Amino acid sequence: MRTIAAALAVLCTLAATPAVAAPSTALPAAPSGPYAELDAYVRDRMRETGVPGLSYAVVGPDGPVHRRAWGTDGRGDPVTPATPFLWGSLAKPATATGVMTLVESGRLGLDDRVAEHVPEFGFAPGATVRHLLGQTSGLPAEATFEVADCHAADCPRPAGRLGALDGVEPLGPPGTEYAYTSANYVALAAVVESVTGRPFADFMHEAVFDPIGMDGAIADAESARKLPPGHQLLWGFPTATKKYDPHGAAYGYLGGDLHDLTAFASAQLRGTVLKPESLRLMRQESKAGTGYGLGWRVGGLDGPLQNAVWHTGGVPGYSAMIFLLPERGIGLVLQQNMYALLQDGAVMESGFGAARLLAGGEPGDAPSAAVHHATVWGVTALALALLLAAARSVAVVRRPARPPVTLAWCAAGLVPWGLAAAVQSVMGVRHLWSWVPDAALALGAAVLAGTATMAVRLVALGKRSGPPDRTV
């Protein structure tokens, strides 16, 4: 109830305050040099999206050749190359790299059935490790919400989450349909822990992070203590937040500083950790036409990035991107301390545009954030309207009401309940709160106000006597 009360207070404040754009972060003048245009573009995107802090680098096989950091972190301290971020789904190519080390050592086979290693995976008995890596296990995209983004201290380990997939309807037999879902990588973490007998984070340090110098990698709750808060948008204003899944490093809750991210990118360019044939396999489509290899997105972009090996990622508060151009021996990494699910295209365009510039092209137009604004402000407007309706209903409760008018108000009061039911069926209200908190607050306020409106109007109807009152 305190959360709802806070939501009501925020909504009332918003109703009385004209909307203003989030203040942009003050940035120093761009230096001259071969990457001056790239710096200027990234800084402009940072201003336009309201990202509080960002770091990025151009990398080659031997390490970064250019790097920059601007803005502030969630504690208000300046962002530097040593500031850690979370990388979201950049965790997937890192996890795939770790899995392939097990394949190369003979401890795991790409065509091993997942259930042979993890009996808890009852979703598809025929699904293999290869299917998980290539996102073709038959799990639908919405399966992510069944097993991911647990932000409590007592979250179950990966294997303990897989039972939630038993009731999910498969898209088809394993290997026949592609759908991108983090649930596949939760299952991979369970496979790794079963095969190695070690926590996933410990295995990744030994197999991937330590050999390539990712000394500051964040992969568990202990290492995440050093992570400053990221940011989510609340009605257009970046607001500090820190949410971490203690057993989610395999699919999204992996991170580190700019040194760690450039170390991973450079290792991929020079072929450290894995044999060339493993790298080639990871960078080929696992199923024709999907644009997804084993942990990597491959191609699928317009020129000059048509041959790029890449991935993007976002978790509440943070986003990151990696683009590799193996034939040119160069790549780009970028990490930001803000993410908005319904503004994914606009937020990620910083990396896409910078990668196009690096490859010799033009950055292109930034995607619109209209869906985000329409959703958040639409639900907010509904909440404010129902708050006014509830107040009006209280004012006329002593007067007898007409049944048609009461039914109309009850129908209006049910609208937010319908929206809440739709959200629950797709992603769950808990996940809406994690990913789009302003919409969740507005929806909660709308449900409360709608319920109050219905209750008061029904009370008034029960008092009906004499000639009907004409007040609406």
N, C-alpha and C positions, 0 to 999 in steps of 0.2 A: 504493500500500500504506500510505503514511503516513496518507492520509485514512481508509482503512478502520480502521487501528489507532486513530486518534483517535475514530472512531465507536464502536469497541468500548469504549474507555475511558469515553466519555460515557454509553453505555448501561449499563455496569456501575455508574457513579456514580448514574445515575437509579434503578437497581434498589435501591440502598441508601438513597436519599433520598426522603422523602415528597414528593408533588407539592404545590406551593404556587402560589398565584396570582401573576402578575407584579405587582410593586409598582406602585401607581398614582402618577401624577405629581402632586406637590403643586401646587395652584393657588390663586391668591388669591381672595378673596371677590368675588362678582359685583357690579358696580356697579348702582345703580338707574338707571331710565330706560326709554324706550319699547322697548328691545331687551333688557331684563333677563331676560325669560323665555327668549328665544332664547339668550342667553349661558349661562344656567344649564343649558339642555338640552344644548348642545354640550359644555359642560364635563363634564356627567354621562356623556355617551356616550364622551368621551375617557377618563374613569376606567374605565368598564365594559369598554372594548376594550383598555385598556393602551397606547393611542397615546402615544408620548413627546412629540411636538410637533405643533402644529396652528395654522393661522391661517385666518380666514374673514372675509367681508365681505358686507354688504348693499349693493347697487349700484343706482344710477339712471342715466339717460342721461348725466348730467354727471360721473359718478364715484362713488366710495364714499360712502355716507351713514352707515355704521357699520362698524367693523372691530375685530377682536380677534386677539391672538396669545398662545399659552400654551405652556408646557413647554420642552423642550430639543431641540436638534438632535443629529445623530449624533456630534458632537464634544463634546457636553456644554455647549454655549453656549446661552443663552436664545434661544428663537424670538421673532423680531420680524417686523413687516411686511416687512422687508428680507431675511428669510431665504428663500433659493431652495428650491424643491421641483421634482420632476418631476410631470407632470400625466397621464401615461398617455394614454388614448384621447381626452382633451380635445384632443389633437393633431389629431384627425380633422376637427372643425368648423373649426379653424384652417387646416388644409391645404385643405379645401373652399373656404374663403374665398379663399385664394391662387389656387386653380385657377379660381374664378369671375372673378377679375380678368383672367386670361388670356382667358377666354371673352368678357368685356365688351370687351376690347381687340381682339378678332378674331384673336388669335394661336392660338387653340385653339377647337375646337367641341365641344359636349357630345356630339354624335353622331359625332365622329371615332373611327375604329377605333384601339384602343390599339396594335395591331401596326404601324400606319402610322408611328407616332412611335417605337416601341420594338420593333424586330424580335425582341428576345430574349423577348418575351411571346408564346410559341407555344401557351399553354394553350387559348385560345379566340379564334381569328382574328376572329370576329364581335363580340367584346366591345368596347364603346365607353367613352369617358370617363364618360358618364352611368351606365353599369352599374357602374363601379368606385365612383363617388361614392355610389351608392344601395345598394351591397352586393348587386347582382343579376347579377354577372358569371358565375355558375355555380360559382365557387370554394366549396368546403365550409369549414366553420368550422375544421377541423383543418389547413387549408392554412397557417394562421398559423405553425405549428411548422416549416414547411418553409423559411420565409424571414425570420422575425423573431427578435428577442432574440439577436443576435450581439454578444457582449460583449468580443471581442478587438480589439486595436489595428489589425489588418490585415483587418477585415471588408470584404467587397466592397461596392461602391456598389449602390444599388437595382437598376439594370439587370442587374448581375452576379449577382443572386440569383434572377432570374425563371426561369432554366432549371430550377430545382428543382421548378417547378410542372408541368413537362411530363408527368410520370407521374401527376399527380393526376386522379382520376376526377371529371368534372363532375357537378354536381347536375342539370343540364339545359341547354338552349340559353340563351345570354345573355338576360336580361330575364324569364325564366320562373320562376326560383326565387330566394328571398332567403336569404342566410346571412351572418351577421356575421363577418367575418374581417379581420384586419389585413393580410393578403396583398394585398387590393385597394388599400390605401393605400401599400404598398411599390411597387406598380405605378404608382400616381399620382405618387409621387416621381420615378420613372424618366421618366414622361411630362414632368413639369415640367423636369427637367434636360435632356431632349432638346430641348424646345421653346425653352427660354431659353438653353441652352448654358452654364448656370451651376450651381454647387452649389445644392442645394435650400435650404440655410440662408441663403445669400446672397440668393436670390430672395425668400424669405419676409421677410427684413429690409426689403428695398426695397418690396415690395408690400403687406405687412400690418403688421409690427411697428413700423417707424419711423413710418409715417403716423399710428398711433394711440397712440404713446408707450410701446410695450413695450420700453423701453430695456435692460432686464436679461434679455431672453428668452434661454433656453438652447436651442440647436438644433444644436450640433455638439460635437465632442470638446474644442475649445479653450474654448468658453464653459462647458462642463460642469466645468472645473477648479475653479470656485468653489463647486460643489455640495457641501454637507456630506453625509455618509452618511445613508441612510435606515435603515429597520429591517424585518427579517423575524422571524417567530416561530421560535424553536428550543425545542420542547417547552413552549410557553406563555410563554417569556421573549423580549421584544423584543431583538434582537441587531443591532448596526450592520452595514450592508452598503452597498456602492456598486457598482452594475453599470450600464454605459451602452453603448448601441448607437450608435456614432459616426455611422451613417447611418440612424438610426431615428426622426428627428424627425417625419416625416410621419405615422407611425402611433401613436407612443407615447412617444418619448424627447424630448419637448418640455417645457420648464419655464420657471420664472422665479419671482419673488417675488410677494407679494400685490398690489403695485402693477401688475405686468404682467398678472396674471390679471383684476384688476378693470378694467384698461384695455381688455382684450379684451371682457369682458362689457358694459361701458358702450358701447363702439363698436357692438356688436350691437344694443343697445337704441335707440341714436340713429340707426343706419343709416349710419355712417361706412364708407368704403372701397368698398362696393358700392351699386349702384342698388336702389331699392325692389323692382323686379320680380325681381332676382336673389335678394334676401333672401326674398321670398315663395316662389320656386321651391325654395330650399333648405329651407324649413320646411313643405313639402308632402310627403306620402308619395310616394316614387319608385315604389312598387308598392303598390296598395291592400292594406290589412291588415297591412303590415309594421311600421308605427310608426317607419319610418326615412325621412328625407328625403335631402338631399344633404349628408352629413356630420353631420346633427343627428338625434337622436331626437325625435320629435314626438308629443305626447299619450301614450297608452298607460298613463297613471297614473290612479289613482282621484282623485276630487275631494278637495281643491280644486285639484289639479295637472293636471286633465284636458286643459288647453290649454297646458301648459308646453312650452317648447322646451329640451331638456336633453341632457346627456351625463355619463357617469361614466368614470373611467379609473384604471388601476392598472398599475404596473410593479414589479419587485422592489424593495421598500423604500419606495414612495411611492404615494399615491392622491389623487385630486382629483375634484371634482364642480362642475358649473355648471348652474344652473336659471334660465331666463328666463321672465318673465311679461310678454310684450310688451304685452298689452292694459292692463296696469297700470303699465307703464314701470318695472318693478323686477325685480331678480334677486338671486341668492345664489351665492357661490362659496366653496368650502372646499377646503383642501389639508392633507394629513396626511403625516407622515414614517414611515408604516408601511403595509404591505399584506400580506395573507395570501390567496392565491388561493382556498383552501377555506373562508375566512371572508369572502368578498366581501360577502355580504348584511349581516353584522353590522358590518363596517368601513364600508360605504357608507351605512348607516342614519343616521349622523351628519348627512349632507347631506340625505337624503330627509326625515328628521323635521324638520330645521330649515326646509327649504323648505315643508313643510306648515304649520308654525307661522307662517312669514312670510305665507303665503297665507290665514291665518285659520282653519286647521284644527287637528286634534290630531296629534301626532307618530306615534302608533300603537305597536304592539309591535315590538321589535327581533327580527330573524330569529335563529334558533338557530345556534350554531357547532358543532352536534353532528357534522356530516359531517367537519369538520376534526379534531375530537378523536378520533372513531372511527377515522379513517384513520391519523393519526399514532401514536396510542397502540396501535392494533391491530397495525400493522407493528412498532412497538417491542416489543410483547409477543411477537410471533413471533420477532423477533431474539433477545430474551433467552431464550426457550424453547429455541431452537436452539443458543445459546451453552452453556446447561446440558447440552443433549443431546450437544454435541461434547465437553464436559469429561467427561461420563459415559462416552462411547464410548472416550475415551483410557484411562479407568480400567479398562475391561474388555477392552482390545484383546488382551491376552495369553491370554484365554480363548476357546475355540472357540465360535462363534456358530451359532445355528439359522437356516436360510435364511428362514423366514417372518418372524422378528424383523428380520433384516437388510433384507428387502424393505420392511417397514413403516417402518424408519428411513430408508431411501433415498427412499421416497415422501414422507416428511415433509421431507427435505432438498431435494426438488425443488419444494416449494411456493413458496419465494421466487423460484426461477428462473421459475416460471410467472407470478408477479406482475410480475417484471422484463420478461418478454416482452410482457405485456399493456400495461405502461407504454410500452415501446418502440414498440408498434404504434399507440398513440394520440398520444403527444406526444414520446416519446424520453426516455431517462434524463437527457440533458443538460438538457432543459427542466424535468424534475422537480427537478433540483438547483437550477435558477435560481428556480423558483417555490415549491417546497415542500421546502426543504433538510433539515428534520428527517426527513421521510418518506424522502427520498433516502438520507440517512445510515443510517437504520434498515434500509432495504431492502438497502443494500450490506453492512451487517453481517450481515443474515439470509442473504444469498446466500453470504457467506464461511463463516458458521457451518454452513449447510446442506451446503455442499460438503465441509467438514471432517468433518462427521458421516457423510456417505456414504462418504468415502474410508476413514475409520477402521473403519467397520463392514464394508466390503468386504475390508479387510485381515484383520480378525478372521475373516471367513467363509473366507478362503483358508487359514487355519490350522486349520480344523475337523478334528478327529480324535477318535475315541473317542466316548463318550456325550455328547450335546449338553448344553451348560451351560444352566442354567435362569435365568441372570441376564439381565434385560432392560436 
